[in-house]
Amino acid sequence: MTEPVLVARGLSRRYATVEALGGIDLRIAPGEVYGLVGPDGAGKTTALRILAGVIGPTAGEVRVDGLDPLRSARVRDALGYMPQQYSLYGDLTVGENIAFFGAMFSLPHAVLAERRERLLGMTRLARFINRRADALSGGMYKKLALACALLHRPRLLVLDEPTNGVDPVSRREFWDLLRGFAREGMAIVLSTPYMDEAARCHRVGLIHQGRLLLEGDPAALLAAFPNRAFRVEGGDRNALVDALGRDARVVAMSPTGERVRIVVAPDAVDGVGDRVAALGGRLVPTAPDFEDLFLSRLREESGDFEGAAA
């Protein structure tokens, strides 16, 4: 069996009286893309900063290639880290940023030149090599930050919300790059607030308030989902949201704009359907997604529908 690149056991982190991380375990194998998926404030950034050795855990341990990222200088060769906040030098050009990070990793000139050309080609940044980093678009900036994090060819790549604020086309291109590096054997762990990105990972961990609610293969998690998802069409939206929000048979609800989406236990579908019909609406079956899964599990944990639907 292939040894994992990353092993984390019982990771916890407290800030004064606030528990940001409540004890999580992770094992990431070579060639695997693992996603920590959850809303803002769930503990994703804290977890990734611990994995990258930026901060230490209050309890628990991390090993990257068997090394402690907080205490071993040698772990730098095995680890690439792209933080959520801007990590490049805005007054340096694309080429100068790459040269700087190449020097930081002590790459020989010939090696740096070969890797620079490959990464510039893959990210389609070659024609912008003389543009300052602070003049790049959001998507281009993220791709340059990724290129700099990959120059030394780490075995583990840690990415904190790498597609946040990036346009849809750049998001797709970014994910194509990640899957390509994973096929080459790189282990990748990333965080995202976007539930649709969960399906792009080999495994996901749904995290809330510093704890993993669910973990596993995305397709398997959705296949095992016991409830049914519906769009609610027709009727008065506000009346429907109010009524369904107080209906204990509704496992989760996601009202966004004009769209109302609900999750219902199989044995409650007829009753909820009758209530919706009485308000002039109808239930349209739809495939469950990770938002349905997350909100349903969140309600199971908290018993609070209002919190789950927020």
Secondary structure as GFF3:
##gff-version 3
##sequence-region A 1 310
A	DSSP	beta_strand	6	15	.	.	.	ID=ss1
A	DSSP	beta_strand	18	28	.	.	.	ID=ss2
A	DSSP	beta_strand	33	37	.	.	.	ID=ss3
A	DSSP	alpha_helix	44	51	.	.	.	ID=ss4
A	DSSP	beta_strand	59	64	.	.	.	ID=ss5
A	DSSP	three_ten_helix	73	77	.	.	.	ID=ss6
A	DSSP	beta_strand	79	82	.	.	.	ID=ss7
A	DSSP	alpha_helix	94	104	.	.	.	ID=ss8
A	DSSP	alpha_helix	109	123	.	.	.	ID=ss9
A	DSSP	three_ten_helix	126	128	.	.	.	ID=ss10
A	DSSP	three_ten_helix	133	135	.	.	.	ID=ss11
A	DSSP	alpha_helix	138	150	.	.	.	ID=ss12
A	DSSP	beta_strand	156	160	.	.	.	ID=ss13
A	DSSP	alpha_helix	168	183	.	.	.	ID=ss14
A	DSSP	beta_strand	187	192	.	.	.	ID=ss15
A	DSSP	three_ten_helix	195	200	.	.	.	ID=ss16
A	DSSP	beta_strand	203	208	.	.	.	ID=ss17
A	DSSP	beta_strand	211	216	.	.	.	ID=ss18
A	DSSP	alpha_helix	218	223	.	.	.	ID=ss19
A	DSSP	beta_strand	228	234	.	.	.	ID=ss20
A	DSSP	alpha_helix	237	245	.	.	.	ID=ss21
A	DSSP	beta_strand	250	256	.	.	.	ID=ss22
A	DSSP	beta_strand	259	264	.	.	.	ID=ss23
A	DSSP	three_ten_helix	266	268	.	.	.	ID=ss24
A	DSSP	alpha_helix	269	278	.	.	.	ID=ss25
A	DSSP	beta_strand	281	286	.	.	.	ID=ss26
A	DSSP	alpha_helix	290	302	.	.	.	ID=ss27
A	DSSP	alpha_helix	305	309	.	.	.	ID=ss28
###
